[in-house]
Amino acid sequence: RVGLDIEKIQSKIIQIGPRFAHPEELLRLGDSNTARHYTKLWCGKEAMYKWSNIEGLSFKNELPILCSDSNAWYGKSTRISNDLISLEMIEFDNHILCFTN
């Protein structure tokens, strides 16, 4: 199974970011809380949501994104298991494409 999402990078996501990003994710972003990084968080959560195929998951609390650096993104769907889900992020033409791997 696979989850996939594509989003345009737009500055308005910074205003709504705290609604879908867990406080720990925001701490990990630190000074990198740009529209680009929020879009990556959103895309990762959307891809995992589609991968899980479970309606009603809380993006903020049940789909955490963990990343070790800007090139390695991982998440998990806490309602399914604590296994890590690898997320591939591709940037092009002011868009982010994310798919579960």
PASEBA-1860 file (N, C-alpha, C; in nm, 3 decimals):
! residues 101
1> RVGLDIEK> 0.085/-0.118/0.000/0.000/0.000/0.000/0.088/0.123/0.000 ~ 0.032/0.233/-0.049/0.109/0.355/-0.062/0.020/0.475/-0.029 ~ 0.082/0.579/0.024/0.015/0.706/0.046/0.091/0.812/-0.031 ~ 0.020/0.906/-0.090/0.081/1.005/-0.176/0.012/1.139/-0.157 ~ 0.090/1.248/-0.156/0.032/1.382/-0.150/0.124/1.479/-0.221 ~ 0.064/1.580/-0.280/0.140/1.688/-0.344/0.075/1.820/-0.304 ~ 0.158/1.915/-0.267/0.108/2.046/-0.223/0.197/2.157/-0.278 ~ 0.135/2.268/-0.308/0.209/2.388/-0.345/0.256/2.456/-0.217
9> IQSKIIQI> 0.378/2.505/-0.219/0.431/2.577/-0.103/0.371/2.717/-0.102 ~ 0.295/2.748/0.004/0.230/2.879/0.017/0.249/2.930/0.160 ~ 0.268/3.058/0.174/0.296/3.116/0.305/0.181/3.101/0.404 ~ 0.057/3.088/0.357/-0.057/3.078/0.449/-0.050/2.954/0.539 ~ 0.030/2.854/0.502/0.040/2.733/0.583/0.107/2.762/0.718 ~ 0.188/2.867/0.725/0.254/2.902/0.851/0.150/2.937/0.958 ~ 0.042/3.002/0.918/-0.063/3.041/1.013/-0.141/2.921/1.067 ~ -0.161/2.819/0.982/-0.239/2.703/1.027/-0.152/2.588/1.076
17> GPRFAHPE> -0.022/2.601/1.060/0.071/2.495/1.101/0.052/2.444/1.242 ~ 0.037/2.532/1.341/0.019/2.485/1.479/-0.108/2.401/1.500 ~ -0.203/2.407/1.407/-0.324/2.324/1.420/-0.299/2.178/1.385 ~ -0.202/2.152/1.297/-0.175/2.013/1.258/-0.039/1.962/1.304 ~ 0.049/2.051/1.346/0.183/2.011/1.390/0.186/1.997/1.542 ~ 0.237/1.885/1.589/0.252/1.861/1.732/0.361/1.954/1.786 ~ 0.350/1.999/1.911/0.453/2.088/1.968/0.596/2.032/1.955 ~ 0.612/1.900/1.967/0.747/1.842/1.951/0.798/1.858/1.808
25> ELLRLGDS> 0.708/1.850/1.710/0.749/1.871/1.571/0.792/2.016/1.551 ~ 0.721/2.108/1.614/0.756/2.250/1.603/0.891/2.277/1.667 ~ 0.919/2.210/1.779/1.050/2.226/1.843/1.162/2.176/1.752 ~ 1.136/2.063/1.686/1.237/2.008/1.594/1.262/2.102/1.476 ~ 1.159/2.174/1.434/1.176/2.269/1.324/1.266/2.385/1.365 ~ 1.254/2.426/1.491/1.335/2.538/1.540/1.319/2.662/1.454 ~ 1.430/2.715/1.408/1.427/2.836/1.324/1.387/2.806/1.180 ~ 1.365/2.679/1.149/1.330/2.641/1.012/1.179/2.635/0.991
33> NTARHYTK> 1.104/2.708/1.071/0.957/2.702/1.059/0.909/2.788/0.942 ~ 0.953/2.751/0.824/0.918/2.822/0.702/0.799/2.753/0.634 ~ 0.743/2.818/0.534/0.633/2.757/0.458/0.678/2.625/0.397 ~ 0.801/2.619/0.353/0.856/2.496/0.294/0.853/2.381/0.394 ~ 0.897/2.405/0.517/0.901/2.300/0.618/0.760/2.261/0.665 ~ 0.672/2.359/0.682/0.534/2.326/0.720/0.466/2.244/0.609 ~ 0.495/2.278/0.484/0.437/2.203/0.373/0.488/2.059/0.374 ~ 0.615/2.040/0.407/0.667/1.904/0.417/0.597/1.826/0.530
41> LWCGKEAM> 0.575/1.892/0.643/0.503/1.826/0.752/0.363/1.786/0.707 ~ 0.292/1.881/0.645/0.155/1.854/0.600/0.153/1.740/0.498 ~ 0.242/1.745/0.400/0.246/1.641/0.297/0.275/1.504/0.358 ~ 0.369/1.500/0.451/0.401/1.373/0.517/0.282/1.317/0.592 ~ 0.212/1.404/0.663/0.095/1.360/0.739/-0.018/1.315/0.645 ~ -0.039/1.389/0.536/-0.141/1.351/0.437/-0.108/1.215/0.375 ~ 0.018/1.196/0.338/0.059/1.069/0.277/0.038/0.953/0.375 ~ 0.073/0.973/0.501/0.053/0.866/0.601/-0.095/0.842/0.626
49> YKWSNIEG> -0.175/0.949/0.626/-0.320/0.935/0.645/-0.379/0.850/0.533 ~ -0.341/0.880/0.410/-0.390/0.802/0.296/-0.338/0.658/0.302 ~ -0.214/0.641/0.344/-0.154/0.507/0.358/-0.230/0.425/0.462 ~ -0.267/0.489/0.574/-0.332/0.416/0.683/-0.474/0.373/0.648 ~ -0.542/0.452/0.564/-0.679/0.422/0.524/-0.775/0.416/0.643 ~ -0.748/0.499/0.744/-0.835/0.508/0.862/-0.888/0.650/0.871 ~ -1.018/0.665/0.865/-1.078/0.798/0.874/-1.070/0.851/1.017 ~ -1.059/0.982/1.029/-1.067/1.047/1.159/-0.938/1.051/1.239
57> LSFKNELP> -0.826/1.014/1.179/-0.699/1.023/1.253/-0.666/1.170/1.280 ~ -0.612/1.196/1.397/-0.568/1.331/1.432/-0.430/1.354/1.371 ~ -0.423/1.450/1.278/-0.293/1.480/1.217/-0.193/1.524/1.323 ~ -0.240/1.595/1.421/-0.151/1.651/1.523/-0.102/1.544/1.620 ~ -0.191/1.453/1.661/-0.156/1.360/1.769/-0.134/1.215/1.728 ~ -0.190/1.173/1.614/-0.180/1.032/1.576/-0.094/1.007/1.452 ~ -0.041/1.112/1.393/0.045/1.098/1.275/0.173/1.180/1.294 ~ 0.253/1.144/1.393/0.374/1.223/1.416/0.478/1.204/1.306
65> ILCSDSNA> 0.544/1.313/1.273/0.655/1.313/1.178/0.784/1.322/1.258 ~ 0.876/1.233/1.227/1.008/1.234/1.290/1.109/1.250/1.178 ~ 1.202/1.338/1.193/1.304/1.349/1.088/1.439/1.368/1.153 ~ 1.537/1.296/1.100/1.670/1.306/1.157/1.748/1.420/1.094 ~ 1.719/1.450/0.970/1.778/1.566/0.903/1.688/1.602/0.785 ~ 1.727/1.699/0.708/1.640/1.746/0.600/1.619/1.643/0.490 ~ 1.703/1.540/0.485/1.690/1.440/0.379/1.625/1.310/0.425 ~ 1.609/1.289/0.554/1.552/1.164/0.605/1.427/1.195/0.685
73> WYGKSTRI> 1.312/1.166/0.628/1.184/1.191/0.694/1.117/1.059/0.726 ~ 1.068/1.049/0.847/0.997/0.929/0.892/0.876/0.972/0.973 ~ 0.777/0.888/0.977/0.661/0.912/1.059/0.607/0.780/1.108 ~ 0.495/0.786/1.179/0.428/0.664/1.220/0.281/0.693/1.241 ~ 0.202/0.591/1.222/0.059/0.600/1.248/0.035/0.528/1.379 ~ 0.023/0.604/1.486/0.021/0.544/1.620/-0.100/0.455/1.643 ~ -0.205/0.472/1.565/-0.323/0.388/1.582/-0.303/0.250/1.518 ~ -0.210/0.239/1.422/-0.185/0.112/1.355/-0.070/0.038/1.423
81> SNDLISLE> 0.045/0.104/1.435/0.162/0.043/1.500/0.263/0.153/1.527 ~ 0.368/0.117/1.595/0.475/0.213/1.621/0.590/0.196/1.522 ~ 0.569/0.115/1.417/0.670/0.098/1.313/0.688/0.229/1.238 ~ 0.813/0.259/1.203/0.840/0.382/1.128/0.798/0.366/0.983 ~ 0.747/0.473/0.928/0.708/0.479/0.787/0.805/0.575/0.719 ~ 0.876/0.526/0.620/0.969/0.611/0.546/0.890/0.701/0.452 ~ 0.926/0.828/0.450/0.859/0.927/0.365/0.960/0.986/0.267 ~ 0.929/0.974/0.141/1.014/1.034/0.038/0.958/1.171/0.003
89> MIEFDNHI> 1.042/1.273/0.009/1.002/1.411/-0.022/1.077/1.456/-0.147 ~ 1.001/1.506/-0.244/1.060/1.560/-0.366/1.008/1.702/-0.384 ~ 1.100/1.794/-0.409/1.063/1.934/-0.432/1.080/1.968/-0.579 ~ 0.978/2.035/-0.635/0.988/2.080/-0.774/0.889/2.193/-0.797 ~ 0.928/2.293/-0.874/0.841/2.404/-0.913/0.754/2.457/-0.800 ~ 0.815/2.482/-0.685/0.745/2.537/-0.569/0.636/2.442/-0.515 ~ 0.658/2.312/-0.530/0.568/2.209/-0.480/0.647/2.106/-0.402 ~ 0.578/2.036/-0.314/0.633/1.922/-0.242/0.550/1.800/-0.278
97> LCFTN> 0.618/1.694/-0.316/0.555/1.565/-0.340/0.606/1.470/-0.233 ~ 0.516/1.404/-0.164/0.556/1.309/-0.061/0.483/1.177/-0.085 ~ 0.557/1.067/-0.070/0.494/0.936/-0.077/0.557/0.844/0.026 ~ 0.476/0.751/0.075/0.526/0.653/0.172/0.610/0.552/0.095 ~ 0.711/0.503/0.163/0.804/0.412/0.097/0.823/0.287/0.180
END
